[in-house]
Amino acid sequence: MLGASLNKAFYHPDPSLQSSWNLTQLGLLIFPLSPFLGAVGLGFAVLLTWLQQSSIINRRPLNWGFALLSVLLIITAGFAHNKTEAFLGLFNFLPFFLVFVGLSALIQTPAQLRQMAWILVIGSLPVAIMGLGQLFLGWTLKLQFLWIVLEWAIAPGGEPPGRMASIFMHANSFAAYLVIVFTLGLGLWLENYQQLRVKSQGSNLPLIFLTVAEIVNFIALIFTNSRNGWAIAIFACLAYAFYQGWRILVGSVVGIVTSVLLAAFAPSPVAQFFRQIVPAFFWARLNDDMYPNRPVALMRKTQWEFAWSLTQQHPWTGWGLRSFTTLYKTQMQIRLGHPHNLFLMLSAETGFPSTFLFCGLLGWILIAGFQLLRKSKYIEKDRLIFFSYLLVFVGWLLFNTVDITLFDFRLNLLSWLLLAAICGVVYHYDKNDRLVAD
């Protein structure tokens, strides 16, 4: 069973939106393996929701904020250093704003959040298994069916070599995906564990499945060799432990993390002691001993400084979307797709007004979500699953301060879907609060 209640899980509270909800569930299930087919399902769900909920969508101030942001991005493209590239860059934003607006009107209840989390965890297992096969069994694959309908590419030995990427373009992208499903899976695991303890009866199968899925995804995350992914997974574990009041677990995790950090960065005598305990796989990756003598141009500090200098030169409209790669190559004689910080990239390419509005809209969603978690009586029994989505959102923000996920279609669409889920539940229960007050 994919949720606590089949009625709540599979059936939409508004019967007129049932077809859209069915398409969303189906699209989300096949999305990791076939982004094209999954996106088609989600796209039809968004279209149907827009047709049926247009009056509600048009009344929401947040949606007007995204409409204003869209206009600002189009204006900045008109002032861009390379207008063609800038207008192409709009496709990383505008269609996903439409997805967000549509799905935030479709997703309304914690039961839907729980169902989506189950679907994502189930869909992650084949992808993680492919990654394990890639790194440990030498699996390679280049499969393309009807252009992009089904396209799998498993690079021999990982991408970059030695780092698990599965069917994703890069190990960091795979790590970002695994962090999302690992965090949601951990929330489901805690829910099922608590229910089993309280009721002392029922099936253990959901908990067993989640345990296996979490172990597989965590192992895969380790072998992506992504420092960002490791840090955010640890942050998620600590956040759950704090939320549950498990002080011993918090202390244990802090102790392990401290040992790894000391092995990586402490003065030599102290570091040598901890390096006898901590595997080099972890501390050498953290302090870059695993990849010595990297060019200065590949250092994040260099990229961030360059992006900030671009912002200072054109603070109002930026240089245009997708301009960073060309400008950085001209300056550093090395090709780099982005500056590894979403907010610095936006300020450099679109200017301060667009960036501040973008951050303000995200901030509204985050603050409204935590206010609902803290105040609303309607989600009393569903706080943990809602907290899981907020935790994924915070993890996404943290990940995008040291990397950028929007250039991977899977991650970009999945990110906006999860934001829409939070926003949809906030709007749904905010409406109920107003009805009670009246």
N, C-alpha and C positions, 0 to 999 in steps of 0.2 A: 504494500500500500504506500502511496506516495505522499500521504498527508495524514493528519490526525482524523480527518473526516472526509469520506469520499464526496459527500454532498457539498461540503465547503470547498474541497480541493478542486474538483473538476467542474463544478457548476458556478457560473457567475451570479452574484446577487441581483443583477439586473438581467432578466431573461433576454432582453433585446440585444444585449452585448455578448450573448453566449457564443455566437459564431466567431466573433473577433477574439474571444478568450481561447476558444479551441485552436484557432490558427496561431495564436501566440505560443501556446504550449507546444504545439507540433513544431513550429519554427525554432523554438528555443532548444528542443531536444536534438534536432539534426544540425543546428547551427555550428557547433564546434567542428564537425566532420565535413559539412558542406555549407560554408558561409553563404553561397549563392542561394541554395534552396531554402535555407533557414531565413535569410533576409527576405525572400519572396513571401514566405508565410507571414513574417512579421510586418512586411510592407502592406499586405492586404488587410491585416488586422488593424493597422494604423489608419488606412484609408476608410475602412468601414466605420471605425470609431469616430473619425472626423465627420463623416456624413451624418452619423446619428447623434453626436454630442457637440455639434458646432456651436450651439448657443452657450453651452457651459464653457467650452474652450475659449470663446471670445470674451467671456466675462472675467476671466482670471487675470489679475494684474501681472503675475509672473510671466504669463505668455506674452503679454504686451512688452515686457522687458526683453524677452528673447526676440521679439519682432524688431524692437529698437536696435538691439545688438546686431541683428542681421543687416539692417540698413547701414549702420556704422561700418560693418565689415565690407559691404559693397562700396561704400564711399572710399574707404582706405585703399581698396583695390584700384579705384580710379586714379588715385595719386601714386600708385606703386612704381618702383624702380623698373620692374618688369611686369607690365599689366597682364600679359597672357598667363604667366605663372601665378600671379595673384588671384586672378579669376578662377583658375583651376583649383587653387587652394581653398576657395570657398566651399568646394564639395566635401572637404573634411569637417565642415561645420553646419551649413544650412540644412542639408537633408536630415542630419541627426537632430537638429532642433525640432524639425517636424515630427520625427519619431518620438522625441521626448514629450512634446505637447500631446500627441495622440495617445500614447501609452499611459501618461499620467491621468488621463480621463478614463482609461480602461481598467487600470489596476487600482483597487479601492480598499481591499481588506488584507489583514495579516494572513488569512488562509491562503490568499493568492501568493503572498510573499513566500510562504512556506512551500507551496507547490512549485514555484519557480526555483527555489533553492534545491529541492529534491531533483528536479529535472537537470539543473546545472551539474550537480554532483554526479548523477548517473552518467551524463554525457561526457564528463571529464575522464572517466576511467579508460575508455579506449584510447584517448589521446595520450594519457600518461603511460599506458602500456606500450604504445608505439615509441614513446620517448625512451623507455627502459630498453626496448629492443634495439633502438638506434645506438645506444651507448654501450650496451653490454653484449649484444648478440650480433652486432654488425649489420643490422637491417638497413637497407637502402630502398628507396622507392621513388619513382617518378610516374605518377598516374594523372592523366588528364582526360576527362570525358566531356564531350560537347563543350569545348573551350573552358568555361569556368564553372559549369554545373557541378562537377566533382573534380577537384584538383588537389592531389596530395603530393608533397615533395619532402622526403626524408633524406637529409644530407648524411653521407657516411661519416660517422664519428662525431656528429653534432655540428652546430653552427653558432658561433665559431667552433673550430675543432676542439674536442674535449669537453664541450658544454652542451648539455641536452637541450634540444629545441623542438623535438617531435615534428609535427607538421607545420609549426610556426616558422616565420622567416628568421627569427633570431632567438637566442636563449633568453634574453631579457624580456621579450614579448611573451614567451612561454611562461616565464616566472611570474609576470604580471597576471596572466590568466590563472595560474595555479594559486596565487595568493587569494584571488577572489573566491574560487571554489573551495579552497581550504578553509577560509574564514567562515563562509556560509555553512560548510559541512560541519565545522566545529560547533556552530550554533545549533544545528539540527541534532548533533550527537548529545549535547548537553540537555536539550529539551527531552529527547527520548530517554536519556539516563535518569532524569528527574521524574519523569512519568512512571518509569519502571520501579523506581524506589518508592514512590508514593502509593502506587496501586499494588505493588508486589505481585502482579499478575500480567498476563498478556504475552504477546510474542516478543522474543528476543531478536528476531530476524532483522528488523530495521536497525537496531543498535549494532548488531554484528556486521551488517553491510556497511554502515557508516564508519565503523572502526577500520575495516579493511580499506575502504575508499580513502579515509584520512591518512592512513599509513602509506598507501601507494602514492598519493599526491604529495605527501611530505617528503618522501624519498626522492620523487622526481624533482621537487623544488630544490632540494639540496644539490642535486647534480646539474641543475641549470647554472650553478656557480654564480648566481646573481646576489651580490651583496644587498641590493635593494630588496629583493624578494625575501632573503633571510631576515633582514631587520624588520620588515613589516609583518612577517609571520610571527616573529617573537613578540612584536608589539601587540598583535591580535591575541596571542595566548595570554599575555599579561593583562590586557584589557578584560578578557573574559574572567580571568582569575580575580581581578579587582571587583568586577561586577558581581561575581558569585560570593565574594568574601573569603576566598581560599588563600589565607595568608601564607601557609606553608608552601603552597605551589608558587606563589609570587616570590617568596624568598629563594626557592630552589632555582627558578628561572633567572632571577637577578644574579645569583651566585654563578651559574653557568655562563651567562653573558659576560659578567665581569672577568671571569677566568680567560675567556677567549680574547677579550679586549686587552687584558694585561699581556697575554702571550703575543699579541700583535703589536702593541704600541708602548709597553712599559720600557723603562731603562734596561739595558742588556742583562744584568744579573737577575732582575725580577722576571724579565721575559723568558730567559733561559729555563728558569724553574717551571714556569707554567707551560712552556713548550714541551716539557716531558709528559705533560698530561693531555694537552689539547692537540689534536691531530693537525699537522701542517696544512692539510687541505683547507682548514678554516682560517687560521691566523695568517697564513701566507697570502690568501686571497684578499683578506681585509687590508693588509698593509702593502699590497702590490708586489710582494716578494715573488709571487707566482708568475708575474708578468713584468720583469724588470726592464729598465731602459725604454719605457714607452715614450714616444715623441711628446714634446710639450703641448703640441697642438691637439693631442688626444685627451689631455687632462681636462676634467670638467671645469676647474677653476679658470683655465684659459678661455674656454668656450663661454662661460658666464660673463667674464670681463668683456669679451668681444661683443656679446649680445647687449650688454649694458651700454657700451660705447655707441652702438647703433641706435639705441633708444634715446640717448642724449642728443644725438645729431638730428633725429626726426621724432620729437616727443608726441606730436599730435596725430599724425597719420602713419607713422612707421615707414618702413621700406617696402612693404607689401608682403603678403603671404608667400611662403616658399622662397623668399629672397635670401635667407640665411646661408643656404648651401653655397650659392654662387659667390656671395660676398666673402664668406669664410675661405673658400678655395682661392680667391684672388689674393687675400691677405696672407694665408698660411701655407698655400701650395699643397693643401690636402683636402680631400672631399669628405664632408661630414654632413649627414642629413639634417641634424638639428642640434641645438645647444644643450640638450639634456636638462632642460627646465622649461616646462610649459608656459609659465607665467612670464619669464624673461623672454621667451620666444615671441609671445603675443605682444609684449610691450615693444620689442624691436621691430616686429613686422606689421603691427596694426596701431601702435601708439598707446598712450596712457588712457584716453577716454574709453576705448573698446575694452582694454584690459581691466580697468576698474569696474566697468559695468559687468563684464563676465564674472569677475571675482565676487561682485556684489550679489549677483543672481545665485551663484553657488553657495555663498554665505547664507542667503535667505533660506535655501533648502536645508542646509545643515542646522541652522539655529531653530527653524520651525520643527525639524525632526526631533531634536533633543527636547524642545519644549513639549511636544506631544508625548515623548517617552516619560517625561518627568511629571506631567500634570494630568493627562487624560485618563479617566476611569475606564474608557472603552477598550483599551488594549491591556488591561490588567493581566489577563492570562496569556497574552501574546507579546509581552515586553521583550523576551529574549530573542525572538526571531526579528522583531523590529530593530532591536539593538544590533543584531548581526548585520543588517543592511547599513545602518549608520556607521558601523565599524568598517565595512567594506568601503564606504564613501570616504572616510578619513584615511584609510589605507591608500585609496586611489589618489587623494590629494598629496599624500606623502611621496608616493611613487613618482608622481609627476613633478616633484621638485628636483628630482635627480635623474629623471628620464622622461620620455614623452610617449604616451600610448596611442594617441589619436591617429598615427600613421599606419597602424595595423587595423584593418577593417573590423576584424573580430572584436578586438578590444574596444574600439571606438563605439561600435553599436552596443556592445554589452554594457559599457560604462553608462551610456545614456539611458539604456533600459533600466538599470538599477537605480539611477537618479529619478527616473520617472516613477518607479515603484514607491520610493520614499515619498515623493511629492504627492502621488495619488492618494496614499493612505492619509497623509497630513490633511489634504483638502477634504477627504471623505469624513474624517472625524471632526474637523473644524466645522463642517456643516452641521453635524449632529450636535456639537456643543452650542452652536447658535440657535438651533431649534429648541433645545432644552431651556436656554436662557430666555427665549421668547415666550 
